[in-house]
Amino acid sequence: MGSSVRELAGATPATRDRYVDLLRVASLGAVVLGHWLMAAVTPDGVGNLLAVVPALQPLTWLLQVMPVFFFVGGFSHALSYRSLLRKRPEGTADSVYSAFLRARLQRLLRPTMVFVLVWGAAALLVQLLGGGGGLTGVTLRMVTQPLWFIGIYLAMVAFTPPLLKLHERYGWGAFVGLAGAAVAVDVLRFAAGVPYVAFLNFAFVWLAVHQLGFLRADGRIRRPALLAGAGLVTAGALVAFGPYPLSMVGMPGEKVSNMAPPTLALLAHGLWLVGAVELLRAPAARLLERPRIWRTVVAANGVAMTAFLWHLTAMFGVYGAMLALDVELPAPASAAWWAQVPLRIALAAALTAGLVAAFRAFERPAAPTAPGAPGASGTPGAGPLAALGATLCLLGVLGLSMVGFGGLLDGRTALLIAIPVSAPAAVAMTLGGWLLVERAGRGTGVRARIQRP
């Protein structure tokens, strides 16, 4: 792998925006580290350090960096889709859309499906053998929770073409429209008490952040300090005077979460983060000109999704081994607990590295069909077929993030948009949707530009 990383790094074009690659891997790395640090595991269950020590909740204003990842996604999707449009033969809009979906989702869905199938088989075996209690049961329920991020990202990819058109026509107006819709949803939610309307902000809030990536791609974020300041002041005012909690991540038992569903406060938080990272752009770009640092970023980006998918597996594996070896788990936030943190994180990192070595091959996208190859004219109805596949993947992944793999033999379900979904049904939707996207995008004869090292 070292030689391939060196070759990729050496072949980087001068026009490439290396800072975007750094932001992608740094944002995922921050999420992984945050999960490892905030998990308060005891023999009785799993809690959240932020609930044990509420004084730490302001740290989420720095460490809740998912908005940065979605912002970077908008930038990359704009480049990829425009590249396809420039190569589009006349009259093949459906094929372009399906090729775009396939290219963008390959690195997402191939490692995700491997994760889902491996964990699904392991969970079924454990429960057939009569296991599934204690920390094992908690692991089976929680290990799929980060998949919500995959589901939201799928929606962003699927909506890129129409939202990019809105951006090209209205610029900042398209962002303002989505942000205004998020405001309206929160007004209906908190002032009028309208039920279920809050879930619309899963779309409006995250797509608004994604829209900022389009603006970045066109060089239209010209005053990042103003953006950061406005976002920070607005988020502070909403938390101080509105119904919004201080924490920018979900907290156990809270009546209102800024994350699930997203709120206007989280959107303001996203504005502040985007402005802040843009302020760091110039010095970071100079740093990334150093070959060794750039090679590190290239290597990390090549396995980032695999590491994200398996990092909770590694964390629970470490805690499980400690319990099996009768290593004491100190009370969360105690002096002994803090002293143990470096060891637990180092062990989780080492185990994650082992899992990455085992599964990283699935993160490499398959080579696209060459123009002129058999089937290169595209699948009839490729666009609608790809859209249907992406929708099934979205619903399946979100459903699985909610229901987990616990209670497979008991028919455990979770509500997804008011519909009960079981883990087998969620896996079937995800797998079926992925196969539809692959079928629609294969043989289009269009090569997508993938914004990656």
Stockholm file with secondary structure:
# STOCKHOLM 1.0

chainA/1-453         MGSSVRELAGATPATRDRYVDLLRVASLGAVVLGHWLMAAVTPDGVGNLLAVVPALQPLTWLLQVMPVFFFVGGFSHALSYRSLLRKRPEGTADSVYSAFLRARLQRLLRPTMVFVLVWGAAALLVQLLGGGGGLTGVTLRMVTQPLWFIGIYLAMVAFTPPLLKLHERYGWGAFVGLAGAAVAVDVLRFAAGVPYVAFLNFAFVWLAVHQLGFLRADGRIRRPALLAGAGLVTAGALVAFGPYPLSMVGMPGEKVSNMAPPTLALLAHGLWLVGAVELLRAPAARLLERPRIWRTVVAANGVAMTAFLWHLTAMFGVYGAMLALDVELPAPASAAWWAQVPLRIALAAALTAGLVAAFRAFERPAAPTAPGAPGASGTPGAGPLAALGATLCLLGVLGLSMVGFGGLLDGRTALLIAIPVSAPAAVAMTLGGWLLVERAGRGTGVRARIQRP
#=GR chainA/1-453 SS CHHHHHHHHHTCCTTCCHHHHHHHHHHHHHHHHHHHHHEEEETTEEEEHHHHCGGGGGGHHHHCCHHHHHHHHHHHHHHHHHHHHHHCCTTCHHHHHHHHHHHHHHHHHHHHHHHHHHHHHHHHHHHHTTCCCHHHHHHHHHTTTTHHHHHHHHHHHHHHHHHHHHHHHHTHHHHHHHHHHHHHHHIIIIISCCSSGGGGHHHHHHHHHHHHHHHHHTTCCCCHHHHHHHHHHHHHHHHHHSSCCSCSSCCTTCSCCSBTTBCHHHHHHHHHHHHHHHHTHHHHHHHTTSHHHHHHHHHHHTTHHHHHHHHHHHHHHHHHHHHHTTCCCCCTTSHHHHHHHHHHHHHHHHHHHHHHHHHGGGGSCCCCCCTTSTTTTCCTTHHHHHHHHHHHHHHHHHHHHHHCSTTTTTTCEEEETTEEEEHHHHHHHHHHHHHHHHHHHTTCCCCCCCCCC
#=GC SS_cons         CHHHHHHHHHTCCTTCCHHHHHHHHHHHHHHHHHHHHHEEEETTEEEEHHHHCGGGGGGHHHHCCHHHHHHHHHHHHHHHHHHHHHHCCTTCHHHHHHHHHHHHHHHHHHHHHHHHHHHHHHHHHHHHTTCCCHHHHHHHHHTTTTHHHHHHHHHHHHHHHHHHHHHHHHTHHHHHHHHHHHHHHHIIIIISCCSSGGGGHHHHHHHHHHHHHHHHHTTCCCCHHHHHHHHHHHHHHHHHHSSCCSCSSCCTTCSCCSBTTBCHHHHHHHHHHHHHHHHTHHHHHHHTTSHHHHHHHHHHHTTHHHHHHHHHHHHHHHHHHHHHTTCCCCCTTSHHHHHHHHHHHHHHHHHHHHHHHHHGGGGSCCCCCCTTSTTTTCCTTHHHHHHHHHHHHHHHHHHHHHHCSTTTTTTCEEEETTEEEEHHHHHHHHHHHHHHHHHHHTTCCCCCCCCCC
//
